[in-house]
Amino acid sequence: MRPLPWLLGLLSLLGPLRAAEMCRVEVIEQGTDWPVPGVELRTIHGVRFVSDNAGVIALDLPELMGREVWFEVIGQGYSVKADGFGYRGVRLKPAPGKRLKVEVTRTILARRLGRLTGAGLFAESQKVGEQLDWKESGVLGSDSVVTAELGGQQLWFWGDTHLPHYPLGIFNVSGATTDHFRPPARPPLRVPYKYFAGRPSAQDDPRPRGTAQVPGEGPTWIWGLTTLPDAKGAPHLVGSAVKVKGSLHAYRWDLVEWDPHEETFHPLSTVWTESAEQPKAPPVPDGHAVPWTDAAGRKWILFCNPFPFLRTPATYEGWQDPANWRAISPDPVARTPQGENITVHGGHLAWHPWSRKWLALFTQKVGQSSFLGEIWLAEADAPTGPWVNARRVLSHDNYTFYNPVLHPEFFREDSPIIHFEGTYTVMFSSNKQPTPRWEYNQVLYQLDLSQPPFAKGK
């Protein structure tokens, strides 16, 4: 029997009716109404809600409706004032269809724009009937990113990647493209990734797939990604691939090149394989690739993490030949305005055209609030340092934010705004309560260098 038209119409209304029964809570920054993604509200009986990329939470617990409810606020850089007992939270009285707001104070210099990767980026908004055009990618978690431009597209590649169908997801470099994407001025953050998907044995498989077919056991990670011209001017997207096993143990490095037709990385040459004769890898184009022109006008690629340790000619042929590689010994220290030395972990550097400075973004090793969760920004007149005016821009409470990356492709000569991202995870911390949906994903922040303490003359 065919359903009657009126019945189909009624069924189509059930979704919006259910959505209207939710209590909509929006988390905003005090004084600016900036929607704040990634803020957790936790009930006394342990139920956890986290604001999505639009700063929205959908409350639907029947036992809370119509009652005054205490929610602990856990904001990772956003907070509320503690009460007399030291509790940081808010009291709300949720009800079906009601709209509430929670104001939080920003305690960090950077502002959180939202989550770049993972599932349920707008799950809470969709429960209340908003952001319904957003489509899920099929990715649950993505480790450290490297990016490059080729053919007018921005390419994004990640390390180990979680998928819904099994605990073991992608361990040979997931990837995606975006066309002419620029971050919004404020949330919601919506990145239109087009993931490389499908497998040769199952062309109709919509799941994201790996893009780096490098021989050997264990995961493959791509680093040092850059686009270089050959002798005829044709562009080549190239990088270095490391094979790892056990506890982050690297045993092989290859130079690889992106095949835009097959949409995969192919090995060009093996730079190093672990052996008794050569137990440690020589300097390779690892980390992040940064273009640089020296005083004589010669163009180089600096490989940094965060400070440069190797340079190669900025050509396809020069990059391929290890005889052209030169090790660099930069100033490895970043100093605060008070002269304090900050112990540097991984990171990235780039030239900023507005401030006319080189910027180094990095994770502090053994920070005050977490082992690898505090992010600093320092500046220099040259990519080799000395690095001064280091400021803490982001801090996490017993949470990790490693491999932070600047996005110089979004820098503008007429704008003091910079963007950066990193991997948000409980790894390397003692935290046993990972943030739902946000764990092991990339989070984007923005920072205004025209504001204190970065403002000129400050």
VMD Tcl script that draws the C-alpha trace (Angstrom):
set ca {
  {0.00 0.00 0.00}
  {1.20 3.50 -0.82}
  {1.15 6.00 2.08}
  {-1.41 8.74 1.72}
  {0.00 12.19 0.83}
  {-1.29 13.68 4.08}
  {0.50 10.94 6.05}
  {3.78 11.65 4.29}
  {3.39 15.32 5.09}
  {2.76 14.54 8.74}
  {5.81 12.30 8.93}
  {7.97 15.04 7.40}
  {6.98 17.34 10.26}
  {7.95 14.93 13.01}
  {11.68 15.81 12.75}
  {11.15 19.56 13.26}
  {8.61 18.86 16.02}
  {11.10 16.72 17.89}
  {13.77 19.38 17.37}
  {11.48 22.03 18.86}
  {11.20 19.92 22.03}
  {14.90 20.37 22.72}
  {16.15 23.15 24.95}
  {18.63 25.23 22.95}
  {21.64 26.56 24.85}
  {24.14 28.88 23.19}
  {27.55 29.43 24.75}
  {28.89 32.93 24.07}
  {31.93 34.96 25.06}
  {31.09 37.63 27.59}
  {31.04 41.12 26.12}
  {31.30 40.08 22.46}
  {28.51 37.50 21.87}
  {31.16 35.38 20.09}
  {29.75 31.81 19.86}
  {32.20 29.54 21.69}
  {32.62 25.98 20.39}
  {34.08 23.25 22.56}
  {32.72 24.31 25.96}
  {31.48 21.45 28.12}
  {28.52 21.57 30.49}
  {28.60 18.67 32.95}
  {25.74 17.73 35.26}
  {26.03 16.58 38.87}
  {25.14 13.05 37.73}
  {27.89 12.94 35.13}
  {26.08 13.71 31.87}
  {28.26 15.76 29.52}
  {27.25 18.20 26.81}
  {29.73 19.99 24.52}
  {28.96 23.04 22.37}
  {29.35 22.38 18.65}
  {30.94 24.59 16.00}
  {28.06 27.05 16.28}
  {28.42 27.23 20.07}
  {25.13 25.35 20.50}
  {24.12 22.63 22.97}
  {20.83 20.74 22.76}
  {19.52 19.70 26.19}
  {17.08 16.79 26.09}
  {17.29 15.00 29.45}
  {13.73 14.54 30.69}
  {14.86 14.44 34.33}
  {16.21 18.00 34.01}
  {13.30 19.69 32.28}
  {11.55 22.32 34.35}
  {14.08 22.07 37.16}
  {16.92 24.33 38.23}
  {20.08 22.48 37.21}
  {23.72 23.05 38.08}
  {26.15 22.61 35.18}
  {29.90 22.60 35.72}
  {31.59 24.64 32.98}
  {34.79 23.22 31.47}
  {36.01 25.48 28.69}
  {39.74 24.98 27.98}
  {40.49 28.68 27.81}
  {36.94 29.84 28.60}
  {35.52 29.85 32.10}
  {33.06 31.35 34.57}
  {33.73 32.87 37.99}
  {34.17 30.44 40.86}
  {31.65 30.54 43.69}
  {32.49 30.54 47.39}
  {33.20 26.79 47.35}
  {35.44 27.00 44.27}
  {32.89 25.51 41.89}
  {32.81 26.97 38.38}
  {29.41 26.54 36.85}
  {26.01 27.96 36.00}
  {22.43 27.30 37.02}
  {19.92 26.86 34.23}
  {16.26 25.90 34.12}
  {15.86 23.99 30.83}
  {12.46 23.44 29.28}
  {11.29 22.03 25.92}
  {11.62 24.65 23.20}
  {13.34 27.14 25.51}
  {16.38 29.18 24.41}
  {19.09 29.88 26.98}
  {22.53 31.48 26.94}
  {25.67 30.79 28.92}
  {28.26 33.56 29.04}
  {31.88 32.57 29.54}
  {35.01 34.67 29.98}
  {37.98 34.08 27.69}
  {41.15 33.43 29.70}
  {43.49 32.92 26.71}
  {44.80 35.31 24.05}
  {43.66 33.23 21.10}
  {40.02 32.77 20.19}
  {38.63 29.36 19.34}
  {36.98 29.29 15.90}
  {35.95 25.66 16.02}
  {36.83 22.10 15.22}
  {38.21 21.40 11.75}
  {37.90 17.61 11.68}
  {35.87 14.79 13.13}
  {32.21 13.90 13.43}
  {29.23 15.85 14.69}
  {30.63 19.29 13.97}
  {27.05 20.57 14.05}
  {25.36 17.69 15.86}
  {23.86 19.89 18.60}
  {22.61 22.51 16.14}
  {21.00 19.84 14.01}
  {19.09 18.55 17.02}
  {17.37 21.93 17.25}
  {16.72 22.15 13.50}
  {19.74 24.27 12.45}
  {22.72 23.65 10.14}
  {20.74 20.85 8.50}
  {22.65 21.16 5.21}
  {25.91 20.04 6.84}
  {26.99 16.57 5.71}
  {29.11 14.18 7.75}
  {32.55 13.26 6.38}
  {32.77 9.77 7.88}
  {35.88 10.79 9.86}
  {35.87 10.59 13.66}
  {39.41 11.76 14.45}
  {42.45 13.17 12.63}
  {46.03 13.55 13.80}
  {48.55 16.28 12.85}
  {48.05 18.17 9.60}
  {50.33 19.29 6.76}
  {49.04 21.46 3.93}
  {50.11 22.69 0.50}
  {48.66 24.35 -2.59}
  {48.53 22.79 -6.05}
  {46.53 23.80 -9.09}
  {44.51 26.43 -7.27}
  {43.45 23.99 -4.55}
  {44.44 23.71 -0.92}
  {45.41 20.16 -0.02}
  {45.23 18.85 3.54}
  {46.84 15.63 4.77}
  {46.57 14.06 8.21}
  {48.28 11.32 10.14}
  {46.44 8.42 11.77}
  {42.69 8.82 11.21}
  {39.74 7.26 13.04}
  {36.74 5.89 11.13}
  {33.43 4.61 12.56}
  {33.51 1.03 11.26}
  {36.45 -0.35 13.28}
  {39.03 0.78 15.90}
  {41.74 0.63 13.22}
  {41.06 3.37 10.68}
  {43.52 4.98 8.25}
  {47.24 4.69 8.99}
  {48.64 5.75 5.62}
  {47.70 9.42 5.42}
  {44.12 10.58 4.89}
  {43.66 13.66 2.73}
  {41.22 16.21 1.35}
  {41.02 19.33 -0.80}
  {39.28 22.67 -0.42}
  {38.59 25.29 -3.08}
  {39.20 28.96 -2.21}
  {38.48 28.42 1.50}
  {39.13 31.19 4.01}
  {38.23 31.02 7.71}
  {35.17 33.04 8.75}
  {35.55 36.14 10.90}
  {33.69 34.35 13.71}
  {31.98 30.98 14.27}
  {30.45 28.86 12.88}
  {33.47 27.31 11.16}
  {32.49 25.21 8.14}
  {35.38 23.76 6.13}
  {34.17 22.16 2.86}
  {36.63 19.27 2.75}
  {36.45 16.91 -0.21}
  {38.07 13.76 1.15}
  {39.95 11.34 -1.06}
  {37.67 8.32 -0.83}
  {37.01 4.93 -2.36}
  {39.32 1.98 -2.85}
  {40.48 0.28 -6.03}
  {38.72 -2.93 -4.98}
  {35.51 -1.08 -4.08}
  {35.01 2.01 -6.21}
  {31.59 2.63 -4.69}
  {33.04 2.75 -1.15}
  {32.41 6.32 0.10}
  {34.76 6.05 3.08}
  {37.89 8.25 3.17}
  {41.01 6.27 2.29}
  {44.77 6.41 2.71}
  {46.85 8.27 0.14}
  {50.45 7.12 0.78}
  {51.45 3.70 -0.52}
  {54.93 3.32 0.95}
  {56.27 -0.24 1.48}
  {56.90 -1.50 4.98}
  {55.09 -2.39 8.19}
  {53.37 0.16 10.38}
  {51.87 3.60 9.81}
  {53.07 6.09 7.21}
  {53.26 9.80 8.04}
  {53.87 12.62 5.56}
  {55.97 15.68 6.48}
  {57.76 18.54 4.76}
  {55.01 19.01 2.17}
  {55.77 21.66 -0.47}
  {55.07 22.49 -4.13}
  {58.21 23.07 -6.20}
  {58.81 23.95 -9.88}
  {60.98 21.78 -12.09}
  {63.45 23.07 -14.69}
  {60.56 23.66 -17.13}
  {58.40 25.44 -14.56}
  {55.94 22.58 -13.96}
  {54.79 22.26 -10.33}
  {55.38 19.11 -8.24}
  {53.83 18.44 -4.84}
  {56.47 16.60 -2.83}
  {57.23 15.58 0.73}
  {58.91 13.07 2.99}
  {57.31 9.87 4.26}
  {58.40 8.17 7.47}
  {57.56 4.59 8.38}
  {57.11 3.93 12.09}
  {56.59 0.90 14.30}
  {56.24 0.22 17.98}
  {56.33 3.29 20.18}
  {56.86 6.03 17.59}
  {60.02 4.31 16.31}
  {61.01 5.53 12.83}
  {62.85 2.99 10.69}
  {62.62 4.37 7.11}
  {62.44 7.72 5.30}
  {61.41 8.18 1.66}
  {61.02 11.15 -0.65}
  {57.53 11.01 -2.17}
  {55.57 12.85 -4.86}
  {51.85 13.43 -5.21}
  {50.20 11.95 -8.31}
  {47.20 14.23 -9.03}
  {45.64 11.67 -11.38}
  {45.77 8.69 -9.02}
  {45.46 11.01 -5.99}
  {48.16 9.23 -4.06}
  {51.79 9.66 -2.99}
  {54.41 7.54 -4.75}
  {57.94 6.95 -3.39}
  {60.74 8.57 -5.41}
  {63.73 7.35 -3.42}
  {64.59 5.91 -0.03}
  {66.74 8.33 1.95}
  {67.40 6.08 4.93}
  {66.59 2.62 6.29}
  {67.55 1.65 9.80}
  {70.52 -0.69 9.97}
  {73.41 -1.63 12.22}
  {75.68 0.56 10.11}
  {73.27 3.53 10.14}
  {71.05 3.25 13.25}
  {69.99 6.92 13.17}
  {68.46 8.86 10.30}
  {70.46 11.71 8.76}
  {68.79 15.13 8.49}
  {65.89 14.77 6.05}
  {63.23 17.25 4.78}
  {61.07 16.58 7.83}
  {58.67 18.85 9.74}
  {57.15 21.79 7.86}
  {58.40 23.36 4.64}
  {58.84 27.13 4.72}
  {59.90 29.21 1.67}
  {62.75 31.66 2.24}
  {64.81 33.99 0.05}
  {68.29 34.84 1.33}
  {70.04 38.20 1.12}
  {71.55 37.26 -2.25}
  {68.11 36.54 -3.73}
  {68.50 32.76 -3.75}
  {65.33 30.78 -2.99}
  {65.34 27.98 -0.47}
  {62.95 25.73 1.40}
  {63.56 25.64 5.14}
  {62.43 22.55 7.03}
  {61.33 23.44 10.55}
  {59.85 21.99 13.74}
  {59.49 24.75 14.84}
  {62.94 26.18 14.09}
  {64.74 25.40 10.81}
  {67.18 22.49 10.84}
  {67.66 21.85 7.09}
  {67.45 23.77 3.84}
  {67.18 22.65 0.22}
  {67.02 24.60 -3.04}
  {63.46 25.66 -3.85}
  {63.39 23.53 -7.02}
  {62.14 20.05 -7.73}
  {65.56 18.84 -8.89}
  {67.47 20.53 -6.06}
  {65.14 19.16 -3.40}
  {65.57 15.58 -4.68}
  {69.36 15.52 -4.40}
  {70.70 15.07 -0.82}
  {74.00 16.55 -2.00}
  {72.18 19.92 -2.10}
  {70.85 19.68 1.45}
  {72.43 21.84 4.12}
  {71.97 21.41 7.86}
  {71.12 24.56 9.85}
  {71.91 25.32 13.48}
  {69.41 28.01 14.54}
  {68.99 29.64 17.92}
  {66.91 26.91 19.66}
  {65.59 29.14 22.46}
  {62.50 31.34 22.68}
  {62.59 34.10 25.28}
  {59.80 36.01 26.95}
  {59.92 39.83 27.27}
  {61.18 39.24 30.81}
  {64.09 37.12 29.53}
  {62.69 33.73 30.58}
  {63.66 30.82 28.31}
  {60.77 28.60 27.18}
  {61.47 24.90 26.57}
  {60.30 24.34 23.00}
  {58.61 21.21 21.66}
  {57.23 20.92 18.09}
  {55.72 23.69 16.01}
  {55.89 25.82 12.89}
  {57.16 29.18 11.66}
  {56.17 31.61 8.90}
  {56.73 35.15 7.68}
  {53.90 37.51 8.63}
  {53.51 40.37 6.12}
  {51.50 42.64 8.46}
  {53.89 42.60 11.42}
  {56.95 42.30 9.15}
  {58.28 39.59 11.46}
  {58.95 35.88 11.40}
  {56.53 34.12 13.74}
  {57.23 30.85 15.53}
  {54.30 28.92 17.01}
  {55.18 26.04 19.30}
  {54.10 23.77 22.12}
  {55.90 24.27 25.40}
  {57.41 21.15 26.89}
  {56.31 20.75 30.52}
  {53.98 23.74 30.79}
  {52.29 25.00 33.93}
  {48.87 23.47 33.28}
  {49.78 20.51 31.07}
  {52.78 18.58 29.79}
  {52.19 19.47 26.10}
  {49.16 21.73 26.17}
  {50.49 25.30 26.29}
  {51.05 27.13 23.00}
  {53.43 30.06 22.58}
  {54.11 32.59 19.84}
  {57.52 34.23 19.42}
  {58.94 36.58 16.79}
  {62.26 37.22 15.05}
  {63.75 39.31 12.26}
  {65.17 36.20 10.58}
  {63.94 32.58 10.40}
  {67.01 31.46 12.34}
  {66.26 33.76 15.28}
  {66.93 35.01 17.87}
  {63.35 34.37 19.01}
  {62.02 37.01 21.38}
  {58.76 38.37 22.84}
  {57.42 34.86 23.40}
  {53.85 34.96 24.72}
  {51.56 32.17 25.86}
  {48.53 32.34 23.56}
  {46.70 29.13 24.44}
  {46.57 26.93 27.53}
  {44.90 23.61 28.31}
  {44.16 22.13 31.71}
  {45.67 18.61 31.72}
  {45.06 18.24 28.00}
  {47.44 18.08 25.02}
  {47.65 20.32 21.95}
  {50.60 19.09 19.93}
  {52.05 19.75 16.46}
  {50.56 23.26 16.18}
  {50.60 24.69 12.65}
  {50.34 28.26 11.39}
  {48.27 28.95 8.27}
  {50.32 31.50 6.29}
  {48.04 30.95 3.29}
  {45.48 33.00 5.23}
  {47.92 35.80 6.20}
  {47.31 39.21 4.63}
  {49.48 42.28 4.44}
  {46.57 44.48 5.55}
  {45.42 42.25 8.44}
  {46.85 41.52 11.90}
  {44.83 38.29 12.16}
  {46.61 34.93 12.13}
  {45.17 31.42 12.27}
  {46.63 28.24 13.69}
  {45.53 24.71 14.51}
  {46.80 21.68 16.41}
  {45.90 18.19 17.62}
  {43.61 18.21 20.68}
  {43.97 14.95 22.63}
  {44.40 13.39 26.07}
  {47.56 11.64 24.84}
  {50.65 12.55 26.91}
  {48.41 13.71 29.78}
  {46.87 12.03 32.82}
  {43.35 13.03 31.75}
  {40.98 10.04 31.68}
  {37.96 11.98 30.39}
  {38.47 12.90 26.71}
  {36.13 15.56 25.39}
  {33.33 13.80 23.46}
  {33.65 14.22 19.68}
  {36.56 16.68 20.07}
  {39.14 14.13 21.20}
  {41.98 13.46 18.71}
  {40.98 16.17 16.29}
  {42.20 19.43 14.81}
  {40.98 22.70 16.35}
  {41.38 26.13 14.72}
  {42.18 29.35 16.59}
  {42.65 32.95 15.53}
  {44.80 35.65 17.09}
  {44.78 39.42 16.58}
  {48.32 40.79 16.64}
  {47.03 44.38 16.82}
  {45.75 43.76 20.35}
  {47.74 43.69 23.61}
  {50.18 42.25 24.39}
  {51.18 42.07 20.71}
  {50.15 45.60 19.68}
  {53.00 47.70 18.35}
  {54.54 49.85 21.02}
  {53.27 47.57 23.81}
}
mol new
graphics top color blue
foreach p $ca { graphics top sphere $p radius 0.5 }
foreach p [lrange $ca 0 end-1] q [lrange $ca 1 end] { graphics top cylinder $p $q radius 0.2 }
display resetview
